[in-house]
Amino acid sequence: MASFTRGFGGRRRDVDDSKIPPGQTLVHDWPVLSAGATPEIEPSEWSFSIRTESGLHSWTWDEVRALGLEDITVDIHCVTHWTKLGMGWRGVPLDKLFADIETSLDFCMVHSFGGYTTNVPLDELLDGQAWIAFEADGEPLTPEHGGPARLLVPHLYFWKSAKWVRGIVMHAEDEPGFWENAGYNMHGDPWKEERYW
């Protein structure tokens, strides 16, 4: 007997299929998928850091937000085959956090509260490609969706948009994170269906 998960009801007929990567199904809600327990982090307890060869650079909740929030509308694509189009977000671009940081290292290991990690090349986090997001669809991020802050890297599968983000450690080599160690693709481009190794 087949079972269906709420939100995986198929594509609307009036949607431009060119916006949906191969193997994806359009959803209108936002499915919750997590590995492990959902941490509860108060904004007053949240901070973000970037560790490079020159040391640790860190910001509080207020300091990150003071860098300047942007409103972004993007499509998101989960490796579990769902796509949500035209989703509104509010966050701080990674460009602003890296603006005064000099590094010769090319790879980032993103760290989250709760121990989750994922790898992303630095050049895929800069030039308007990634944000620390605080809001989605006009509301503060709930803990189930990664609140109070998550990484948003919409051009890659959504496991790269780490929930409960707390920092980045720079590396000289591309090393696998949590899901990459479990067999997920090191890169994760939805248009190339880079789901697994």
LINKA-V103886 format. One record per pair of residues at least 12 apart in sequence whose ideal C-beta (glycine too) atoms are under 6 Angstrom apart, sorted by the first residue. I is the first residue (numbers start at 0). J is the second residue. D is the distance in whole Angstrom. If there is no record, write none. Layout:
i=I j=J d=D
i=I j=J d=D
This chain:
i=6 j=26 d=5
i=6 j=28 d=4
i=6 j=30 d=5
i=7 j=24 d=6
i=10 j=25 d=4
i=18 j=84 d=6
i=19 j=82 d=5
i=20 j=76 d=6
i=20 j=189 d=4
i=20 j=190 d=5
i=21 j=192 d=5
i=22 j=80 d=6
i=22 j=192 d=6
i=23 j=76 d=6
i=23 j=80 d=6
i=23 j=82 d=4
i=24 j=80 d=5
i=24 j=81 d=6
i=25 j=82 d=6
i=26 j=81 d=5
i=26 j=83 d=6
i=30 j=81 d=6
i=31 j=143 d=5
i=35 j=113 d=6
i=37 j=142 d=5
i=37 j=143 d=6
i=38 j=112 d=5
i=38 j=113 d=5
i=38 j=163 d=6
i=39 j=142 d=6
i=40 j=112 d=6
i=40 j=147 d=6
i=42 j=60 d=5
i=42 j=147 d=5
i=45 j=60 d=5
i=45 j=147 d=5
i=46 j=59 d=5
i=47 j=63 d=6
i=47 j=166 d=6
i=48 j=166 d=4
i=49 j=167 d=5
i=50 j=168 d=5
i=51 j=102 d=4
i=51 j=169 d=5
i=56 j=100 d=6
i=63 j=91 d=6
i=66 j=91 d=5
i=66 j=95 d=4
i=68 j=89 d=5
i=70 j=89 d=5
i=71 j=88 d=5
i=72 j=85 d=6
i=72 j=87 d=5
i=73 j=153 d=4
i=75 j=153 d=6
i=75 j=157 d=5
i=76 j=156 d=6
i=76 j=189 d=4
i=77 j=157 d=4
i=78 j=156 d=4
i=78 j=158 d=6
i=78 j=194 d=5
i=87 j=136 d=6
i=88 j=132 d=5
i=88 j=135 d=5
i=88 j=151 d=6
i=89 j=133 d=6
i=89 j=134 d=4
i=90 j=130 d=4
i=90 j=131 d=5
i=90 j=132 d=4
i=90 j=133 d=6
i=90 j=151 d=6
i=91 j=131 d=5
i=92 j=130 d=5
i=93 j=124 d=5
i=93 j=129 d=5
i=94 j=125 d=6
i=102 j=169 d=5
i=104 j=169 d=4
i=104 j=170 d=6
i=104 j=171 d=5
i=105 j=121 d=6
i=106 j=120 d=6
i=106 j=170 d=5
i=106 j=173 d=5
i=107 j=119 d=5
i=107 j=121 d=5
i=107 j=167 d=5
i=108 j=168 d=5
i=108 j=170 d=6
i=109 j=150 d=6
i=109 j=161 d=5
i=109 j=167 d=6
i=110 j=165 d=6
i=110 j=166 d=5
i=111 j=161 d=5
i=111 j=163 d=4
i=111 j=164 d=5
i=111 j=165 d=6
i=112 j=163 d=4
i=112 j=165 d=5
i=113 j=163 d=6
i=115 j=177 d=5
i=116 j=176 d=4
i=116 j=177 d=5
i=117 j=159 d=5
i=117 j=161 d=5
i=117 j=176 d=4
i=118 j=173 d=6
i=118 j=174 d=6
i=118 j=176 d=5
i=118 j=179 d=6
i=119 j=159 d=6
i=129 j=152 d=5
i=130 j=151 d=5
i=131 j=148 d=5
i=132 j=149 d=5
i=132 j=151 d=4
i=133 j=148 d=6
i=145 j=162 d=3
i=145 j=163 d=6
i=148 j=164 d=6
i=149 j=162 d=5
i=149 j=164 d=5
i=150 j=164 d=5
i=155 j=187 d=4
i=156 j=187 d=4
i=156 j=189 d=5
i=158 j=178 d=5
i=159 j=187 d=5
i=182 j=195 d=5
i=182 j=196 d=5
i=183 j=195 d=6
